Amino acid sequence: MNDHLSQTPEAEKDLAQTPWPIIRETEKYLGVRFILDACASRMTKKAPYYHGIDSLNGGCPVGNDGLAADWCADLARLANPLNSRSWDRPLLPAVYCNPPFSLASDFINKCAEQAAKGCIVVGCFKDAGDPDWYQVMERTAAFLIKFDGRIE
């Protein structure tokens, strides 16, 4: 029996999204605020601004191609008054990225590229182990958080 195999229908594999409690706990743990979702839709975005195919038609548009964008420049432009309340712990602006699984390799490389340019990038990727893109992630990430099982 292969109960470790995904039960997600093929048509839905690129549509998974991270639950809000995970987003908020990650922000709190890292001391960041997600300002830009690098790969989302108006309905799935986890930040005020996002790149996605519907972003030019509503929501808080930034652009429709997260892979072609300069996320660090976007953050510099979009993340202004995060630290206006002096009694709060300062929050660092960050990019969140949970791409479709079919584009994982492209977005892993983009995350590594943008992080090397100096912006904080947090990615949510399947623990795949074998693919080349996963090896790139393990080599380039500052740290990894691995969950047991599927996040619901």
C-alpha positions in Angstrom: 0.0 0.0 0.0 1.4 3.4 -1.0 -0.4 5.7 1.5 2.4 8.3 1.1 1.2 9.1 -2.4 -0.8 12.2 -2.9 -4.6 11.7 -3.0 -5.1 15.2 -4.5 -6.8 15.0 -7.9 -4.4 15.9 -10.8 -6.5 19.0 -11.7 -6.1 20.4 -8.2 -2.3 19.8 -7.6 -1.3 23.3 -8.7 -4.1 25.0 -6.7 -3.0 24.2 -3.1 -2.6 27.1 -0.8 -1.0 27.7 2.6 -3.5 28.0 5.5 -3.6 31.4 7.2 -2.5 30.1 10.7 0.7 28.9 9.1 1.3 32.2 7.4 0.7 34.2 10.6 2.9 31.9 12.8 5.7 32.1 10.2 5.6 35.9 10.1 5.7 36.0 13.9 8.5 33.4 14.2 10.7 35.2 11.6 9.7 38.8 12.6 8.6 39.6 9.0 5.5 40.8 7.3 4.6 39.4 3.9 4.1 42.4 1.6 4.3 40.6 -1.7 3.0 37.2 -2.7 5.2 36.2 -5.7 2.7 33.7 -7.1 -1.0 34.0 -6.3 -4.4 35.0 -7.4 -6.8 37.5 -5.9 -8.4 34.7 -3.9 -5.3 33.0 -2.7 -2.9 35.8 -2.0 -1.2 35.8 1.4 0.0 39.4 1.2 -1.5 42.8 0.3 0.3 42.8 -3.1 0.8 39.9 -5.4 2.0 38.7 -8.8 -0.5 36.5 -10.6 -2.5 36.0 -13.8 -5.5 37.9 -12.5 -3.5 40.7 -10.7 -4.0 43.2 -13.4 -7.8 42.9 -13.2 -8.4 43.5 -9.5 -7.0 43.3 -6.0 -3.7 45.0 -5.3 -2.0 44.6 -8.6 1.8 44.4 -9.0 2.2 42.4 -12.1 1.2 39.2 -13.9 4.5 37.4 -14.1 6.3 36.7 -10.8 9.1 34.9 -12.6 10.0 38.0 -14.6 9.6 40.5 -11.8 12.3 42.0 -9.5 10.8 41.1 -6.1 13.4 43.1 -4.2 12.6 46.2 -6.1 8.9 45.5 -5.5 9.5 45.3 -1.8 11.4 48.5 -1.7 8.6 50.3 -3.5 5.7 48.7 -1.6 6.9 48.3 2.0 6.8 51.8 3.4 5.3 52.4 6.9 5.8 48.9 8.5 7.6 50.2 11.5 5.6 53.4 12.2 4.5 52.2 15.7 7.6 52.5 17.9 6.3 50.2 20.7 6.0 47.3 18.3 8.8 45.0 17.4 10.0 46.1 14.0 8.9 43.9 11.2 11.0 43.2 8.1 9.2 43.2 4.8 9.3 39.9 3.0 8.1 38.0 -0.1 6.0 34.9 0.2 6.0 32.2 -2.5 3.9 29.1 -2.8 4.0 28.3 -6.5 2.1 25.7 -8.5 4.0 22.4 -8.1 4.4 22.3 -11.9 6.6 25.4 -11.7 8.5 24.5 -8.5 11.9 24.4 -10.3 11.5 27.9 -11.9 10.3 29.4 -8.6 13.0 27.8 -6.5 15.6 29.3 -8.8 13.8 32.7 -8.6 13.7 32.5 -4.8 17.4 31.8 -4.6 18.2 34.6 -7.1 16.1 37.2 -5.2 17.4 36.2 -1.8 20.9 36.6 -3.1 20.0 40.1 -4.0 19.2 40.8 -0.4 15.4 40.5 0.1 13.8 38.1 2.5 12.0 35.3 0.6 9.9 32.6 2.3 8.8 29.8 0.1 6.4 26.9 0.7 7.4 23.9 -1.4 6.6 20.2 -1.3 9.1 18.1 0.4 10.0 16.1 -2.7 13.5 15.0 -1.9 14.5 13.7 -5.4 14.0 16.5 -8.0 16.9 18.7 -8.9 14.9 21.8 -7.8 14.6 20.3 -4.3 18.4 19.9 -4.1 18.8 23.6 -5.1 16.4 24.6 -2.3 18.4 22.6 0.2 21.7 24.1 -0.9 20.5 27.7 -1.0 17.9 28.2 1.7 19.0 29.9 5.0 16.9 27.3 6.8 14.1 24.8 6.1 11.0 24.0 8.1 9.6 20.6 7.3 6.1 19.5 8.2 5.1 15.9 8.7 2.3 15.1 6.3 0.1 17.4 4.3 -0.8 20.9 5.7 -4.6 21.2 5.8 
